[in-house]
Amino acid sequence: MGLLRKEKKEKLAKLSHILAALILVVHGYEKYEEAHLRASILFITCGLIFLCVALFHHQLQRKIRSVDAIFAFLEGLAALILVAEYWGNKHYLQFAYLIGAGIYIGRSVVLFVKGGKKHHRVS
């Protein structure tokens, strides 16, 4: 039962990275269509990095102790940048990104605290 739960958690972590990557790539394409080349390159690059994190999640998890916490925080930060970009321009879309950013950042805090407790156990 524990193995199935671990696989489910890993798939959920991959899905969150893919979701963040997709949102950033679509936003980067939107900026490209608006002729904001620097912003489009930034968002597309961040999206591709998050996609690579999703693809190589298992390998990164073995090398970097808190990879989920670090990238959840970065994904939340990227969502906050989207909130700042959309503030005042789109009707209510910025609030959806704000909720998403809160979820990502909250998840990063929980993962960091949980990971810290797991690795600092004294026997």
Sequence and secondary structure as in RCSB ss.txt:
>XXXX:A:sequence
MGLLRKEKKEKLAKLSHILAALILVVHGYEKYEEAHLRASILFITCGLIFLCVALFHHQLQRKIRSVDAIFAFLE
GLAALILVAEYWGNKHYLQFAYLIGAGIYIGRSVVLFVKGGKKHHRVS
>XXXX:A:secstr
 HHHHHHHHHHHHHHHHHHHHHHHHHHHHHHHHTT HHHHHHHHHHHHHHHHHHHTHHHHHHHSTTHHHHHHHHH
HHHHHHHHHHHTTTSSSHHHHHHHHHHHHHHHHHHHHHHHHHHHT   
